[in-house]
Amino acid sequence: MKKIFPVYISCFTICYLHCQNIPAPVLQCVNNDAVNSNIILQWTNPGNPCGGTFNGYKIYVSASLNGNFSLVAIVPNESQTSYTDIGRLSQGTQWYYYMEADYNCPGFQTLQSDTIPNAAPATPEIVAV
């Protein structure tokens, strides 16, 4: 009987920590609009995990992958799946973005999306066929 008790607590802790998350939007792509110096982000919505009020999608940007990220926008429309960062390319060519979904879910932890750059992927070198 003493051995079962720690297993139940361990399972409860794992479920509590795992189940109480606000999932992040999934960033699908980041495109450069060089003509207008804009960067366009597209994502899929994560869904409301608790039924709480939606406050917005928070979009963060940095000029460095390990740099300081700044909040660039809060998208207030829950069904919106894209955002245009106007004029960002005129401030430099390489930018990194991540997102968070902000729902009023007391006790829930907000997760961050993957961080993705606006640069085109590097072409791999084919060494053998």
C-alpha positions as CSV (number, residue, x, y, z in Angstrom):
1,M,0.0,0.0,0.0
2,K,2.8,2.4,0.7
3,K,4.2,2.0,-2.8
4,I,0.9,2.9,-4.5
5,F,0.6,6.3,-2.8
6,P,3.7,7.9,-4.5
7,V,2.6,6.6,-7.9
8,Y,-0.8,8.3,-7.6
9,I,0.8,11.6,-6.5
10,S,3.3,11.4,-9.4
11,C,0.5,10.7,-11.9
12,F,-1.6,13.5,-10.5
13,T,1.4,16.0,-10.7
14,I,2.2,15.0,-14.3
15,C,-1.4,15.4,-15.4
16,Y,-1.9,18.6,-13.5
17,L,1.2,20.2,-15.0
18,H,0.5,18.8,-18.5
19,C,-3.3,19.4,-18.5
20,Q,-3.3,23.0,-17.3
21,N,-1.7,24.6,-20.4
22,I,-2.8,27.2,-22.8
23,P,-1.5,25.9,-26.1
24,A,0.3,28.4,-28.4
25,P,-0.7,29.1,-32.0
26,V,1.2,27.1,-34.5
27,L,3.2,29.4,-36.7
28,Q,2.9,28.0,-40.2
29,C,5.1,30.4,-42.1
30,V,6.7,33.8,-42.1
31,N,6.8,35.5,-45.5
32,N,8.7,38.6,-46.7
33,D,6.9,41.2,-48.8
34,A,10.0,42.9,-50.0
35,V,8.0,45.4,-52.2
36,N,6.3,46.9,-49.1
37,S,9.0,46.0,-46.5
38,N,6.5,44.0,-44.6
39,I,6.7,40.6,-42.9
40,I,3.6,38.4,-42.9
41,L,3.0,35.7,-40.3
42,Q,0.4,32.9,-40.7
43,W,-0.7,30.5,-38.0
44,T,-3.3,28.0,-36.9
45,N,-5.4,28.7,-33.9
46,P,-4.8,26.5,-30.8
47,G,-8.4,26.5,-29.6
48,N,-9.7,27.6,-26.2
49,P,-8.5,25.2,-23.5
50,C,-10.8,26.4,-20.6
51,G,-13.7,28.3,-22.1
52,G,-12.3,31.5,-20.7
53,T,-12.3,34.9,-22.4
54,F,-10.0,35.4,-25.3
55,N,-7.7,38.4,-24.8
56,G,-5.5,38.2,-27.9
57,Y,-2.7,36.5,-29.7
58,K,0.6,38.0,-28.6
59,I,3.3,38.3,-31.2
60,Y,7.0,38.8,-30.2
61,V,9.9,39.7,-32.4
62,S,13.7,40.0,-32.0
63,A,16.6,40.6,-34.4
64,S,18.5,37.7,-32.7
65,L,17.4,34.2,-31.9
66,N,18.8,34.5,-28.4
67,G,18.1,38.2,-28.1
68,N,15.6,40.2,-26.2
69,F,12.1,39.7,-27.7
70,S,9.6,42.6,-27.7
71,L,5.9,42.4,-27.9
72,V,5.1,43.8,-31.4
73,A,1.4,43.2,-31.5
74,I,-1.7,41.8,-29.8
75,V,-4.2,40.4,-32.3
76,P,-7.7,40.8,-30.7
77,N,-9.6,38.6,-33.1
78,E,-9.6,34.9,-32.1
79,S,-10.4,33.7,-35.6
80,Q,-7.7,35.7,-37.3
81,T,-4.8,33.6,-38.6
82,S,-2.4,36.1,-40.1
83,Y,-0.7,39.3,-39.2
84,T,1.4,41.8,-41.2
85,D,4.4,43.4,-39.4
86,I,4.4,46.7,-41.4
87,G,7.7,48.1,-42.4
88,R,9.8,45.6,-40.4
89,L,12.1,44.7,-43.4
90,S,13.2,48.4,-43.6
91,Q,14.7,47.9,-40.1
92,G,16.8,44.9,-41.1
93,T,16.6,41.6,-43.0
94,Q,16.6,38.9,-40.3
95,W,13.9,38.7,-37.7
96,Y,12.6,36.0,-35.3
97,Y,9.0,35.6,-34.2
98,Y,7.1,33.6,-31.6
99,M,3.5,33.7,-30.4
100,E,1.3,33.1,-27.3
101,A,-2.4,32.8,-27.0
102,D,-3.8,34.9,-24.1
103,Y,-7.0,33.4,-22.6
104,N,-8.4,34.1,-19.2
105,C,-7.7,30.7,-17.7
106,P,-6.7,31.0,-14.0
107,G,-4.1,28.6,-13.0
108,F,-3.2,27.6,-16.6
109,Q,0.4,28.1,-17.9
110,T,0.8,29.9,-21.2
111,L,2.9,28.0,-23.7
112,Q,5.0,29.7,-26.4
113,S,5.1,28.7,-30.1
114,D,8.3,27.7,-31.9
115,T,10.5,30.6,-32.8
116,I,10.8,30.9,-36.5
117,P,12.8,33.3,-38.7
118,N,11.6,35.3,-41.7
119,A,14.7,34.1,-43.7
120,A,14.2,31.5,-46.4
121,P,15.4,28.1,-45.5
122,A,19.0,27.2,-46.6
123,T,19.3,25.0,-49.6
124,P,20.8,21.7,-48.5
125,E,23.9,20.4,-50.2
126,I,23.4,17.1,-52.0
127,V,26.5,15.0,-51.4
128,A,25.3,11.7,-52.9
129,V,22.4,10.2,-54.9
